[in-house]
């Protein structure tokens, strides 16, 4: 990359530690280039407050705040939930937000005539891949600047030193310097004491959890809810019709109050290392559970089993930043086809971190009480099973006779 040609840079900007110091760093190292900050609003709420003032004070020429929340829910979250895609139990909160933000970065970069796009992802993380693959999908020749792969800063402590030297205000301190990512779907925590896999997360410590409470601090009485789905999409909560975004936000409150959706895992990163993270996904945990619950009565066995197999591939594509690929699109087409009968209602009980099934109904239900009953029925002839077992077990019987003939 010829630095002399970089006059204008579009930066993926969150106002956090990394991107706050990147603005002055870009100007120092790229010929005092113009820096246009772009923040994709995917539901990080209070993190957007005062962002424009901060970006301008630290050297940006302007800040775009793009409201991506509806697109995030409808085109990324819901299709992933419908797929039942989980990466090692992780509900992909950061993973499917990055491609959407990167898509918007490219749109603004092309409109502004930018010479490069910059991001604050580290060289150890997954997000650098997610951003850059999405950028390549829409602007394959756009230069990408990743300061973590260039500068001499080696740690978050040194980042804080740089910020203090350049009089950049920060909302964190050295003691609470967790690496966090927040959107309307989840909040992730990494770093500090969590880097030691032997340390228990401080769920009961004030200020650690933001979207949830510890199950130990949840109410002693359960909360019952109902969710309605049409073709695999949530359409109503407790009998009230809502958009999918409104339902997720409401479930965040209900789930968070009951200690739902806490996940502590050591996951396998794309770049080859294991990393420990603690996630808060209260509404997401409920939505995944409810959708899967409804599918147990609306999907036939072969479709359900094949869908479970492909969910692993779908999750890996999302986790690895391959959202904008033919395979992900093909898998989404398959998933959409399977959802034609995933219409109905589920009832759930939320209690101290647990989601408990309390009822499921669908006009497309394949569950037959008449067939499944242990009482008397007039549909299923139990004598028929003898012939089925003889045919089903024929290969086993043939092999046993052969072994006997050979004296084995």
DOVEXMI-828683 format. One record per residue (C-alpha): x, y, z; residue in three letters. Coordinates in Angstrom, 2 decimals. Example, Ala and Ser with C-alpha at 12.3 -4.5 7.8 and 13.67 -1.06 7.14 Angstrom:
! residues 2
{px=12.30 | py=-4.50 | pz=7.80 | mitor=ALA}
{px=13.67 | py=-1.06 | pz=7.14 | mitor=SER}
END
This chain:
! residues 408
{px=0.00 | py=0.00 | pz=0.00 | mitor=UNK}
{px=1.38 | py=3.40 | pz=-1.03 | mitor=UNK}
{px=0.75 | py=5.64 | pz=1.97 | mitor=UNK}
{px=1.29 | py=8.75 | pz=-0.14 | mitor=UNK}
{px=-1.91 | py=8.00 | pz=-2.04 | mitor=UNK}
{px=-4.05 | py=7.68 | pz=1.09 | mitor=UNK}
{px=-5.77 | py=11.06 | pz=1.50 | mitor=UNK}
{px=-9.15 | py=10.00 | pz=2.86 | mitor=UNK}
{px=-9.95 | py=7.03 | pz=5.12 | mitor=UNK}
{px=-13.29 | py=5.67 | pz=6.29 | mitor=UNK}
{px=-12.93 | py=4.18 | pz=9.76 | mitor=UNK}
{px=-15.24 | py=1.67 | pz=11.44 | mitor=UNK}
{px=-15.74 | py=3.65 | pz=14.65 | mitor=UNK}
{px=-17.27 | py=2.55 | pz=17.94 | mitor=UNK}
{px=-15.76 | py=5.14 | pz=20.28 | mitor=UNK}
{px=-14.14 | py=2.36 | pz=22.28 | mitor=UNK}
{px=-10.47 | py=2.15 | pz=23.17 | mitor=UNK}
{px=-9.19 | py=0.80 | pz=19.87 | mitor=UNK}
{px=-11.00 | py=3.10 | pz=17.47 | mitor=UNK}
{px=-10.59 | py=6.16 | pz=19.70 | mitor=UNK}
{px=-6.82 | py=6.10 | pz=19.36 | mitor=UNK}
{px=-6.87 | py=5.02 | pz=15.71 | mitor=UNK}
{px=-8.10 | py=8.42 | pz=14.53 | mitor=UNK}
{px=-5.00 | py=10.36 | pz=15.70 | mitor=UNK}
{px=-2.78 | py=7.41 | pz=14.80 | mitor=UNK}
{px=-4.04 | py=7.44 | pz=11.20 | mitor=UNK}
{px=-3.42 | py=11.17 | pz=10.93 | mitor=UNK}
{px=0.10 | py=10.76 | pz=12.34 | mitor=UNK}
{px=1.03 | py=7.83 | pz=10.12 | mitor=UNK}
{px=-0.89 | py=8.50 | pz=6.92 | mitor=UNK}
{px=0.08 | py=12.07 | pz=6.03 | mitor=UNK}
{px=-2.56 | py=13.81 | pz=8.13 | mitor=UNK}
{px=-5.27 | py=12.13 | pz=6.05 | mitor=UNK}
{px=-8.92 | py=12.97 | pz=6.43 | mitor=UNK}
{px=-10.65 | py=10.43 | pz=8.67 | mitor=UNK}
{px=-14.38 | py=9.85 | pz=8.27 | mitor=UNK}
{px=-15.79 | py=7.88 | pz=11.18 | mitor=UNK}
{px=-18.66 | py=5.46 | pz=10.62 | mitor=UNK}
{px=-20.63 | py=3.83 | pz=13.40 | mitor=UNK}
{px=-23.10 | py=1.13 | pz=12.51 | mitor=UNK}
{px=-25.99 | py=1.23 | pz=14.95 | mitor=UNK}
{px=-26.81 | py=-2.41 | pz=15.63 | mitor=UNK}
{px=-28.45 | py=-1.66 | pz=18.95 | mitor=UNK}
{px=-25.54 | py=-0.72 | pz=21.20 | mitor=UNK}
{px=-27.80 | py=1.96 | pz=22.71 | mitor=UNK}
{px=-25.99 | py=4.22 | pz=25.22 | mitor=UNK}
{px=-22.63 | py=3.58 | pz=23.55 | mitor=UNK}
{px=-23.76 | py=5.97 | pz=20.79 | mitor=UNK}
{px=-24.27 | py=8.87 | pz=23.20 | mitor=UNK}
{px=-21.75 | py=11.68 | pz=22.68 | mitor=UNK}
{px=-20.08 | py=9.75 | pz=19.89 | mitor=UNK}
{px=-20.06 | py=12.56 | pz=17.33 | mitor=UNK}
{px=-18.48 | py=15.05 | pz=19.72 | mitor=UNK}
{px=-15.82 | py=12.54 | pz=20.68 | mitor=UNK}
{px=-15.02 | py=11.60 | pz=17.07 | mitor=UNK}
{px=-14.65 | py=15.23 | pz=16.01 | mitor=UNK}
{px=-12.54 | py=16.15 | pz=19.03 | mitor=UNK}
{px=-10.11 | py=13.34 | pz=18.31 | mitor=UNK}
{px=-9.62 | py=14.39 | pz=14.69 | mitor=UNK}
{px=-12.39 | py=12.95 | pz=12.52 | mitor=UNK}
{px=-13.84 | py=15.25 | pz=9.87 | mitor=UNK}
{px=-17.34 | py=13.84 | pz=10.32 | mitor=UNK}
{px=-19.25 | py=10.93 | pz=11.81 | mitor=UNK}
{px=-21.92 | py=8.83 | pz=10.17 | mitor=UNK}
{px=-24.24 | py=6.90 | pz=12.48 | mitor=UNK}
{px=-26.12 | py=4.41 | pz=10.32 | mitor=UNK}
{px=-29.24 | py=2.82 | pz=11.80 | mitor=UNK}
{px=-28.87 | py=-0.83 | pz=10.81 | mitor=UNK}
{px=-31.06 | py=-2.34 | pz=13.51 | mitor=UNK}
{px=-33.99 | py=-3.48 | pz=11.35 | mitor=UNK}
{px=-31.74 | py=-4.95 | pz=8.67 | mitor=UNK}
{px=-29.64 | py=-6.59 | pz=11.39 | mitor=UNK}
{px=-32.66 | py=-8.36 | pz=12.87 | mitor=UNK}
{px=-34.57 | py=-9.23 | pz=9.71 | mitor=UNK}
{px=-31.73 | py=-10.18 | pz=7.35 | mitor=UNK}
{px=-29.09 | py=-11.57 | pz=9.72 | mitor=UNK}
{px=-30.43 | py=-12.58 | pz=13.15 | mitor=UNK}
{px=-33.72 | py=-14.22 | pz=12.20 | mitor=UNK}
{px=-32.28 | py=-16.29 | pz=9.30 | mitor=UNK}
{px=-29.57 | py=-17.56 | pz=11.66 | mitor=UNK}
{px=-32.10 | py=-18.47 | pz=14.36 | mitor=UNK}
{px=-34.24 | py=-20.23 | pz=11.74 | mitor=UNK}
{px=-31.17 | py=-22.23 | pz=10.76 | mitor=UNK}
{px=-30.64 | py=-23.23 | pz=14.40 | mitor=UNK}
{px=-27.02 | py=-22.21 | pz=13.90 | mitor=UNK}
{px=-24.84 | py=-22.22 | pz=17.02 | mitor=UNK}
{px=-21.06 | py=-22.12 | pz=17.01 | mitor=UNK}
{px=-19.97 | py=-24.23 | pz=19.98 | mitor=UNK}
{px=-23.09 | py=-22.98 | pz=21.87 | mitor=UNK}
{px=-22.26 | py=-19.35 | pz=20.96 | mitor=UNK}
{px=-25.21 | py=-17.47 | pz=19.45 | mitor=UNK}
{px=-23.02 | py=-15.53 | pz=17.00 | mitor=UNK}
{px=-23.82 | py=-12.04 | pz=18.32 | mitor=UNK}
{px=-20.65 | py=-10.34 | pz=17.11 | mitor=UNK}
{px=-20.22 | py=-12.63 | pz=14.11 | mitor=UNK}
{px=-23.28 | py=-11.64 | pz=12.09 | mitor=UNK}
{px=-23.07 | py=-7.96 | pz=13.00 | mitor=UNK}
{px=-19.64 | py=-7.41 | pz=11.41 | mitor=UNK}
{px=-20.56 | py=-8.23 | pz=7.78 | mitor=UNK}
{px=-23.52 | py=-5.85 | pz=7.94 | mitor=UNK}
{px=-21.38 | py=-3.02 | pz=9.34 | mitor=UNK}
{px=-18.69 | py=-3.68 | pz=6.73 | mitor=UNK}
{px=-21.27 | py=-3.52 | pz=3.95 | mitor=UNK}
{px=-22.26 | py=-0.05 | pz=5.16 | mitor=UNK}
{px=-18.60 | py=0.99 | pz=5.42 | mitor=UNK}
{px=-18.10 | py=0.19 | pz=1.77 | mitor=UNK}
{px=-21.24 | py=2.08 | pz=0.76 | mitor=UNK}
{px=-20.05 | py=5.22 | pz=2.54 | mitor=UNK}
{px=-16.45 | py=4.83 | pz=1.38 | mitor=UNK}
{px=-17.55 | py=4.68 | pz=-2.25 | mitor=UNK}
{px=-19.90 | py=7.64 | pz=-1.79 | mitor=UNK}
{px=-17.16 | py=9.70 | pz=-0.11 | mitor=UNK}
{px=-14.50 | py=8.70 | pz=-2.61 | mitor=UNK}
{px=-12.30 | py=7.27 | pz=0.15 | mitor=UNK}
{px=-8.87 | py=5.82 | pz=-0.60 | mitor=UNK}
{px=-9.03 | py=3.16 | pz=2.11 | mitor=UNK}
{px=-11.13 | py=1.59 | pz=4.85 | mitor=UNK}
{px=-9.73 | py=1.12 | pz=8.36 | mitor=UNK}
{px=-10.83 | py=-1.00 | pz=11.30 | mitor=UNK}
{px=-9.68 | py=-1.57 | pz=14.87 | mitor=UNK}
{px=-9.65 | py=-5.37 | pz=14.93 | mitor=UNK}
{px=-6.63 | py=-7.10 | pz=16.38 | mitor=UNK}
{px=-4.44 | py=-9.52 | pz=14.47 | mitor=UNK}
{px=-5.42 | py=-12.27 | pz=16.92 | mitor=UNK}
{px=-9.17 | py=-12.00 | pz=16.52 | mitor=UNK}
{px=-11.95 | py=-13.18 | pz=14.23 | mitor=UNK}
{px=-13.38 | py=-9.75 | pz=13.48 | mitor=UNK}
{px=-10.56 | py=-8.75 | pz=11.14 | mitor=UNK}
{px=-11.61 | py=-11.64 | pz=8.89 | mitor=UNK}
{px=-15.31 | py=-10.83 | pz=9.12 | mitor=UNK}
{px=-14.79 | py=-7.17 | pz=8.22 | mitor=UNK}
{px=-12.34 | py=-7.76 | pz=5.43 | mitor=UNK}
{px=-14.17 | py=-10.62 | pz=3.70 | mitor=UNK}
{px=-17.31 | py=-8.48 | pz=3.60 | mitor=UNK}
{px=-15.34 | py=-5.51 | pz=2.26 | mitor=UNK}
{px=-13.89 | py=-7.72 | pz=-0.47 | mitor=UNK}
{px=-17.40 | py=-8.87 | pz=-1.37 | mitor=UNK}
{px=-18.45 | py=-5.30 | pz=-2.25 | mitor=UNK}
{px=-15.17 | py=-3.49 | pz=-3.04 | mitor=UNK}
{px=-12.51 | py=-6.09 | pz=-3.87 | mitor=UNK}
{px=-9.86 | py=-3.50 | pz=-4.76 | mitor=UNK}
{px=-10.35 | py=-1.24 | pz=-1.73 | mitor=UNK}
{px=-7.16 | py=-0.92 | pz=0.40 | mitor=UNK}
{px=-7.69 | py=-1.92 | pz=4.03 | mitor=UNK}
{px=-5.76 | py=-0.45 | pz=6.96 | mitor=UNK}
{px=-5.56 | py=-2.54 | pz=10.13 | mitor=UNK}
{px=-3.43 | py=-0.58 | pz=12.66 | mitor=UNK}
{px=-3.08 | py=-3.57 | pz=14.99 | mitor=UNK}
{px=-1.09 | py=-5.23 | pz=12.21 | mitor=UNK}
{px=1.14 | py=-2.18 | pz=11.77 | mitor=UNK}
{px=1.72 | py=-0.20 | pz=14.94 | mitor=UNK}
{px=4.11 | py=-0.85 | pz=17.82 | mitor=UNK}
{px=1.37 | py=-0.95 | pz=20.46 | mitor=UNK}
{px=1.35 | py=-4.42 | pz=21.99 | mitor=UNK}
{px=-1.40 | py=-4.38 | pz=24.63 | mitor=UNK}
{px=-4.54 | py=-2.64 | pz=25.84 | mitor=UNK}
{px=-2.44 | py=-1.08 | pz=28.61 | mitor=UNK}
{px=-0.24 | py=0.56 | pz=25.98 | mitor=UNK}
{px=-3.36 | py=1.71 | pz=24.16 | mitor=UNK}
{px=-4.47 | py=3.48 | pz=27.34 | mitor=UNK}
{px=-1.02 | py=5.06 | pz=27.61 | mitor=UNK}
{px=-1.37 | py=6.35 | pz=24.03 | mitor=UNK}
{px=-4.87 | py=7.69 | pz=24.73 | mitor=UNK}
{px=-3.72 | py=9.51 | pz=27.85 | mitor=UNK}
{px=-0.73 | py=11.02 | pz=26.01 | mitor=UNK}
{px=-3.09 | py=12.35 | pz=23.31 | mitor=UNK}
{px=-5.73 | py=13.54 | pz=25.82 | mitor=UNK}
{px=-8.37 | py=11.17 | pz=24.50 | mitor=UNK}
{px=-11.19 | py=10.63 | pz=27.05 | mitor=UNK}
{px=-12.06 | py=7.01 | pz=27.83 | mitor=UNK}
{px=-15.05 | py=5.45 | pz=29.59 | mitor=UNK}
{px=-12.91 | py=2.64 | pz=31.00 | mitor=UNK}
{px=-10.03 | py=2.32 | pz=33.40 | mitor=UNK}
{px=-7.26 | py=-0.20 | pz=33.79 | mitor=UNK}
{px=-9.20 | py=-2.22 | pz=36.36 | mitor=UNK}
{px=-12.43 | py=-2.58 | pz=34.35 | mitor=UNK}
{px=-10.80 | py=-2.85 | pz=30.96 | mitor=UNK}
{px=-12.71 | py=-5.88 | pz=29.67 | mitor=UNK}
{px=-12.86 | py=-6.17 | pz=25.91 | mitor=UNK}
{px=-16.59 | py=-5.88 | pz=25.18 | mitor=UNK}
{px=-18.86 | py=-5.93 | pz=22.18 | mitor=UNK}
{px=-22.50 | py=-4.94 | pz=22.53 | mitor=UNK}
{px=-25.50 | py=-4.90 | pz=20.23 | mitor=UNK}
{px=-29.23 | py=-5.52 | pz=20.59 | mitor=UNK}
{px=-28.62 | py=-9.27 | pz=20.51 | mitor=UNK}
{px=-25.81 | py=-9.75 | pz=23.01 | mitor=UNK}
{px=-22.91 | py=-8.47 | pz=25.10 | mitor=UNK}
{px=-19.53 | py=-10.21 | pz=25.14 | mitor=UNK}
{px=-16.82 | py=-10.00 | pz=27.81 | mitor=UNK}
{px=-13.18 | py=-10.98 | pz=27.27 | mitor=UNK}
{px=-9.86 | py=-10.28 | pz=28.94 | mitor=UNK}
{px=-8.66 | py=-9.45 | pz=32.47 | mitor=UNK}
{px=-9.50 | py=-12.23 | pz=34.97 | mitor=UNK}
{px=-11.44 | py=-14.14 | pz=32.29 | mitor=UNK}
{px=-8.18 | py=-14.97 | pz=30.51 | mitor=UNK}
{px=-7.54 | py=-17.51 | pz=33.27 | mitor=UNK}
{px=-9.92 | py=-20.39 | pz=32.53 | mitor=UNK}
{px=-9.76 | py=-21.30 | pz=36.22 | mitor=UNK}
{px=-11.48 | py=-18.08 | pz=37.30 | mitor=UNK}
{px=-15.23 | py=-18.08 | pz=37.84 | mitor=UNK}
{px=-17.01 | py=-15.18 | pz=36.12 | mitor=UNK}
{px=-18.03 | py=-12.44 | pz=38.56 | mitor=UNK}
{px=-21.74 | py=-12.65 | pz=37.81 | mitor=UNK}
{px=-22.74 | py=-11.30 | pz=41.22 | mitor=UNK}
{px=-20.28 | py=-8.39 | pz=41.15 | mitor=UNK}
{px=-22.12 | py=-5.08 | pz=40.56 | mitor=UNK}
{px=-21.49 | py=-3.74 | pz=37.06 | mitor=UNK}
{px=-20.17 | py=-6.95 | pz=35.50 | mitor=UNK}
{px=-23.43 | py=-8.02 | pz=33.87 | mitor=UNK}
{px=-25.27 | py=-5.36 | pz=31.87 | mitor=UNK}
{px=-28.11 | py=-7.16 | pz=30.10 | mitor=UNK}
{px=-28.80 | py=-9.81 | pz=32.73 | mitor=UNK}
{px=-28.69 | py=-10.62 | pz=36.41 | mitor=UNK}
{px=-27.08 | py=-13.65 | pz=37.97 | mitor=UNK}
{px=-29.52 | py=-16.58 | pz=38.27 | mitor=UNK}
{px=-28.85 | py=-16.37 | pz=42.01 | mitor=UNK}
{px=-30.29 | py=-12.85 | pz=42.01 | mitor=UNK}
{px=-33.29 | py=-13.66 | pz=39.80 | mitor=UNK}
{px=-36.85 | py=-13.68 | pz=41.23 | mitor=UNK}
{px=-38.07 | py=-16.66 | pz=43.24 | mitor=UNK}
{px=-41.26 | py=-16.83 | pz=41.14 | mitor=UNK}
{px=-41.22 | py=-18.00 | pz=37.50 | mitor=UNK}
{px=-42.25 | py=-15.85 | pz=34.55 | mitor=UNK}
{px=-44.49 | py=-17.43 | pz=31.90 | mitor=UNK}
{px=-44.42 | py=-16.18 | pz=28.31 | mitor=UNK}
{px=-45.94 | py=-17.17 | pz=24.97 | mitor=UNK}
{px=-44.34 | py=-16.69 | pz=21.57 | mitor=UNK}
{px=-46.12 | py=-16.95 | pz=18.22 | mitor=UNK}
{px=-44.29 | py=-17.81 | pz=15.00 | mitor=UNK}
{px=-45.27 | py=-17.63 | pz=11.35 | mitor=UNK}
{px=-43.03 | py=-19.58 | pz=8.97 | mitor=UNK}
{px=-40.25 | py=-19.58 | pz=11.54 | mitor=UNK}
{px=-40.39 | py=-15.86 | pz=12.27 | mitor=UNK}
{px=-41.49 | py=-14.49 | pz=15.67 | mitor=UNK}
{px=-44.60 | py=-12.35 | pz=15.26 | mitor=UNK}
{px=-46.15 | py=-12.00 | pz=18.72 | mitor=UNK}
{px=-45.12 | py=-12.01 | pz=22.38 | mitor=UNK}
{px=-47.71 | py=-12.75 | pz=25.07 | mitor=UNK}
{px=-50.46 | py=-12.34 | pz=22.50 | mitor=UNK}
{px=-49.31 | py=-8.92 | pz=21.29 | mitor=UNK}
{px=-48.23 | py=-8.57 | pz=17.67 | mitor=UNK}
{px=-44.76 | py=-7.02 | pz=17.37 | mitor=UNK}
{px=-41.91 | py=-6.75 | pz=14.93 | mitor=UNK}
{px=-39.07 | py=-9.22 | pz=15.38 | mitor=UNK}
{px=-36.87 | py=-6.39 | pz=16.69 | mitor=UNK}
{px=-39.47 | py=-5.39 | pz=19.29 | mitor=UNK}
{px=-39.83 | py=-9.00 | pz=20.37 | mitor=UNK}
{px=-36.06 | py=-9.41 | pz=20.83 | mitor=UNK}
{px=-35.82 | py=-6.20 | pz=22.87 | mitor=UNK}
{px=-38.74 | py=-7.29 | pz=25.07 | mitor=UNK}
{px=-37.26 | py=-10.77 | pz=25.51 | mitor=UNK}
{px=-33.97 | py=-9.17 | pz=26.54 | mitor=UNK}
{px=-35.77 | py=-7.52 | pz=29.45 | mitor=UNK}
{px=-37.75 | py=-10.61 | pz=30.43 | mitor=UNK}
{px=-34.83 | py=-12.97 | pz=30.02 | mitor=UNK}
{px=-32.32 | py=-10.66 | pz=31.62 | mitor=UNK}
{px=-34.50 | py=-10.23 | pz=34.71 | mitor=UNK}
{px=-34.62 | py=-14.02 | pz=35.10 | mitor=UNK}
{px=-30.90 | py=-14.66 | pz=34.60 | mitor=UNK}
{px=-31.40 | py=-16.25 | pz=31.18 | mitor=UNK}
{px=-28.76 | py=-16.51 | pz=28.44 | mitor=UNK}
{px=-25.42 | py=-16.47 | pz=30.28 | mitor=UNK}
{px=-22.72 | py=-18.47 | pz=28.50 | mitor=UNK}
{px=-19.13 | py=-19.06 | pz=29.58 | mitor=UNK}
{px=-17.12 | py=-20.90 | pz=26.92 | mitor=UNK}
{px=-13.62 | py=-21.52 | pz=25.66 | mitor=UNK}
{px=-14.15 | py=-21.33 | pz=21.91 | mitor=UNK}
{px=-11.99 | py=-22.24 | pz=18.96 | mitor=UNK}
{px=-11.17 | py=-19.07 | pz=17.06 | mitor=UNK}
{px=-10.80 | py=-19.02 | pz=13.30 | mitor=UNK}
{px=-7.17 | py=-17.92 | pz=13.62 | mitor=UNK}
{px=-6.26 | py=-21.13 | pz=15.44 | mitor=UNK}
{px=-6.19 | py=-20.32 | pz=19.14 | mitor=UNK}
{px=-8.66 | py=-20.97 | pz=21.91 | mitor=UNK}
{px=-10.23 | py=-17.96 | pz=23.63 | mitor=UNK}
{px=-12.45 | py=-17.69 | pz=26.68 | mitor=UNK}
{px=-15.49 | py=-15.45 | pz=26.54 | mitor=UNK}
{px=-18.56 | py=-14.74 | pz=28.65 | mitor=UNK}
{px=-21.71 | py=-13.83 | pz=26.73 | mitor=UNK}
{px=-25.04 | py=-12.32 | pz=27.71 | mitor=UNK}
{px=-27.79 | py=-13.19 | pz=25.23 | mitor=UNK}
{px=-31.04 | py=-13.22 | pz=27.21 | mitor=UNK}
{px=-33.56 | py=-12.66 | pz=24.43 | mitor=UNK}
{px=-31.59 | py=-14.70 | pz=21.95 | mitor=UNK}
{px=-31.46 | py=-17.74 | pz=24.22 | mitor=UNK}
{px=-35.26 | py=-17.64 | pz=24.58 | mitor=UNK}
{px=-35.82 | py=-17.18 | pz=20.85 | mitor=UNK}
{px=-33.53 | py=-20.07 | pz=19.88 | mitor=UNK}
{px=-35.19 | py=-22.32 | pz=22.46 | mitor=UNK}
{px=-38.74 | py=-21.40 | pz=21.43 | mitor=UNK}
{px=-38.05 | py=-21.82 | pz=17.72 | mitor=UNK}
{px=-36.43 | py=-25.22 | pz=18.24 | mitor=UNK}
{px=-39.32 | py=-26.27 | pz=20.49 | mitor=UNK}
{px=-41.86 | py=-25.48 | pz=17.76 | mitor=UNK}
{px=-39.82 | py=-27.37 | pz=15.15 | mitor=UNK}
{px=-40.03 | py=-30.56 | pz=17.23 | mitor=UNK}
{px=-43.69 | py=-30.88 | pz=16.27 | mitor=UNK}
{px=-43.67 | py=-29.26 | pz=12.80 | mitor=UNK}
{px=-40.66 | py=-30.82 | pz=11.04 | mitor=UNK}
{px=-40.51 | py=-34.41 | pz=9.85 | mitor=UNK}
{px=-37.64 | py=-36.58 | pz=11.07 | mitor=UNK}
{px=-35.46 | py=-36.56 | pz=7.94 | mitor=UNK}
{px=-35.76 | py=-32.79 | pz=7.43 | mitor=UNK}
{px=-35.08 | py=-32.08 | pz=11.10 | mitor=UNK}
{px=-31.98 | py=-34.29 | pz=11.18 | mitor=UNK}
{px=-30.52 | py=-32.91 | pz=7.95 | mitor=UNK}
{px=-31.21 | py=-29.38 | pz=9.17 | mitor=UNK}
{px=-29.29 | py=-30.11 | pz=12.38 | mitor=UNK}
{px=-26.32 | py=-31.32 | pz=10.32 | mitor=UNK}
{px=-26.32 | py=-28.24 | pz=8.10 | mitor=UNK}
{px=-26.73 | py=-25.92 | pz=11.09 | mitor=UNK}
{px=-23.11 | py=-26.67 | pz=12.01 | mitor=UNK}
{px=-21.94 | py=-25.59 | pz=8.56 | mitor=UNK}
{px=-24.16 | py=-22.51 | pz=8.65 | mitor=UNK}
{px=-22.73 | py=-21.50 | pz=12.04 | mitor=UNK}
{px=-19.15 | py=-21.98 | pz=10.85 | mitor=UNK}
{px=-19.80 | py=-19.80 | pz=7.81 | mitor=UNK}
{px=-21.22 | py=-17.03 | pz=10.00 | mitor=UNK}
{px=-18.46 | py=-17.33 | pz=12.62 | mitor=UNK}
{px=-15.76 | py=-17.33 | pz=9.93 | mitor=UNK}
{px=-17.04 | py=-14.18 | pz=8.22 | mitor=UNK}
{px=-18.41 | py=-15.93 | pz=5.12 | mitor=UNK}
{px=-21.89 | py=-14.44 | pz=5.18 | mitor=UNK}
{px=-21.68 | py=-13.05 | pz=1.66 | mitor=UNK}
{px=-20.92 | py=-16.38 | pz=-0.02 | mitor=UNK}
{px=-22.85 | py=-18.68 | pz=-2.37 | mitor=UNK}
{px=-22.90 | py=-21.50 | pz=0.18 | mitor=UNK}
{px=-24.45 | py=-19.38 | pz=2.94 | mitor=UNK}
{px=-27.06 | py=-18.14 | pz=0.48 | mitor=UNK}
{px=-27.81 | py=-21.71 | pz=-0.63 | mitor=UNK}
{px=-28.14 | py=-22.90 | pz=2.97 | mitor=UNK}
{px=-30.47 | py=-19.99 | pz=3.73 | mitor=UNK}
{px=-32.63 | py=-21.02 | pz=0.78 | mitor=UNK}
{px=-32.84 | py=-24.55 | pz=2.22 | mitor=UNK}
{px=-33.70 | py=-23.20 | pz=5.67 | mitor=UNK}
{px=-36.41 | py=-20.93 | pz=4.27 | mitor=UNK}
{px=-38.00 | py=-23.94 | pz=2.60 | mitor=UNK}
{px=-38.05 | py=-25.87 | pz=5.87 | mitor=UNK}
{px=-39.82 | py=-23.03 | pz=7.66 | mitor=UNK}
{px=-43.06 | py=-23.19 | pz=5.65 | mitor=UNK}
{px=-44.78 | py=-25.20 | pz=8.39 | mitor=UNK}
{px=-43.00 | py=-23.70 | pz=11.42 | mitor=UNK}
{px=-46.09 | py=-21.77 | pz=12.45 | mitor=UNK}
{px=-47.66 | py=-21.94 | pz=15.89 | mitor=UNK}
{px=-47.37 | py=-20.97 | pz=19.53 | mitor=UNK}
{px=-45.05 | py=-22.01 | pz=22.35 | mitor=UNK}
{px=-45.37 | py=-21.39 | pz=26.08 | mitor=UNK}
{px=-42.24 | py=-21.14 | pz=28.21 | mitor=UNK}
{px=-41.43 | py=-20.79 | pz=31.90 | mitor=UNK}
{px=-38.41 | py=-18.64 | pz=32.79 | mitor=UNK}
{px=-36.90 | py=-19.38 | pz=36.17 | mitor=UNK}
{px=-33.46 | py=-18.58 | pz=37.61 | mitor=UNK}
{px=-31.48 | py=-19.04 | pz=34.42 | mitor=UNK}
{px=-33.63 | py=-21.88 | pz=33.09 | mitor=UNK}
{px=-36.00 | py=-22.00 | pz=30.13 | mitor=UNK}
{px=-38.64 | py=-24.67 | pz=30.73 | mitor=UNK}
{px=-41.10 | py=-25.99 | pz=28.15 | mitor=UNK}
{px=-44.73 | py=-25.35 | pz=29.09 | mitor=UNK}
{px=-46.70 | py=-26.15 | pz=25.93 | mitor=UNK}
{px=-46.59 | py=-26.10 | pz=22.11 | mitor=UNK}
{px=-49.40 | py=-25.81 | pz=19.54 | mitor=UNK}
{px=-49.43 | py=-25.76 | pz=15.73 | mitor=UNK}
{px=-51.97 | py=-26.46 | pz=13.01 | mitor=UNK}
{px=-49.08 | py=-28.15 | pz=11.19 | mitor=UNK}
{px=-48.19 | py=-30.39 | pz=14.12 | mitor=UNK}
{px=-47.07 | py=-33.88 | pz=13.12 | mitor=UNK}
{px=-47.45 | py=-35.10 | pz=16.67 | mitor=UNK}
{px=-50.42 | py=-37.44 | pz=17.07 | mitor=UNK}
{px=-51.60 | py=-38.17 | pz=20.57 | mitor=UNK}
{px=-53.65 | py=-41.06 | pz=19.17 | mitor=UNK}
{px=-50.54 | py=-42.72 | pz=17.75 | mitor=UNK}
{px=-48.20 | py=-41.96 | pz=20.66 | mitor=UNK}
{px=-50.57 | py=-42.92 | pz=23.48 | mitor=UNK}
{px=-49.77 | py=-45.71 | pz=25.94 | mitor=UNK}
{px=-53.49 | py=-46.18 | pz=26.37 | mitor=UNK}
{px=-55.80 | py=-48.09 | pz=24.06 | mitor=UNK}
{px=-55.82 | py=-46.92 | pz=20.45 | mitor=UNK}
{px=-57.49 | py=-48.04 | pz=17.23 | mitor=UNK}
{px=-54.94 | py=-46.72 | pz=14.72 | mitor=UNK}
{px=-51.65 | py=-48.50 | pz=15.40 | mitor=UNK}
{px=-51.53 | py=-52.31 | pz=15.13 | mitor=UNK}
{px=-48.70 | py=-53.31 | pz=17.44 | mitor=UNK}
{px=-48.43 | py=-56.72 | pz=15.76 | mitor=UNK}
{px=-47.16 | py=-54.96 | pz=12.61 | mitor=UNK}
{px=-43.91 | py=-54.12 | pz=14.37 | mitor=UNK}
{px=-42.76 | py=-57.76 | pz=14.29 | mitor=UNK}
{px=-42.47 | py=-57.78 | pz=10.49 | mitor=UNK}
{px=-40.77 | py=-54.39 | pz=10.54 | mitor=UNK}
{px=-38.15 | py=-55.61 | pz=13.01 | mitor=UNK}
{px=-37.50 | py=-58.75 | pz=10.93 | mitor=UNK}
{px=-36.80 | py=-56.67 | pz=7.83 | mitor=UNK}
{px=-34.92 | py=-53.94 | pz=9.67 | mitor=UNK}
{px=-32.73 | py=-56.53 | pz=11.43 | mitor=UNK}
{px=-32.18 | py=-58.72 | pz=8.35 | mitor=UNK}
{px=-28.55 | py=-57.56 | pz=7.73 | mitor=UNK}
{px=-27.69 | py=-58.30 | pz=11.38 | mitor=UNK}
{px=-29.21 | py=-61.77 | pz=11.18 | mitor=UNK}
{px=-27.45 | py=-62.57 | pz=7.88 | mitor=UNK}
{px=-24.07 | py=-61.53 | pz=9.28 | mitor=UNK}
{px=-24.62 | py=-63.58 | pz=12.45 | mitor=UNK}
{px=-25.40 | py=-66.70 | pz=10.41 | mitor=UNK}
{px=-22.29 | py=-66.18 | pz=8.29 | mitor=UNK}
{px=-20.09 | py=-65.84 | pz=11.39 | mitor=UNK}
{px=-21.59 | py=-69.06 | pz=12.77 | mitor=UNK}
{px=-20.95 | py=-70.87 | pz=9.48 | mitor=UNK}
{px=-17.32 | py=-69.74 | pz=9.49 | mitor=UNK}
{px=-16.93 | py=-70.82 | pz=13.07 | mitor=UNK}
{px=-16.21 | py=-67.34 | pz=14.38 | mitor=UNK}
END
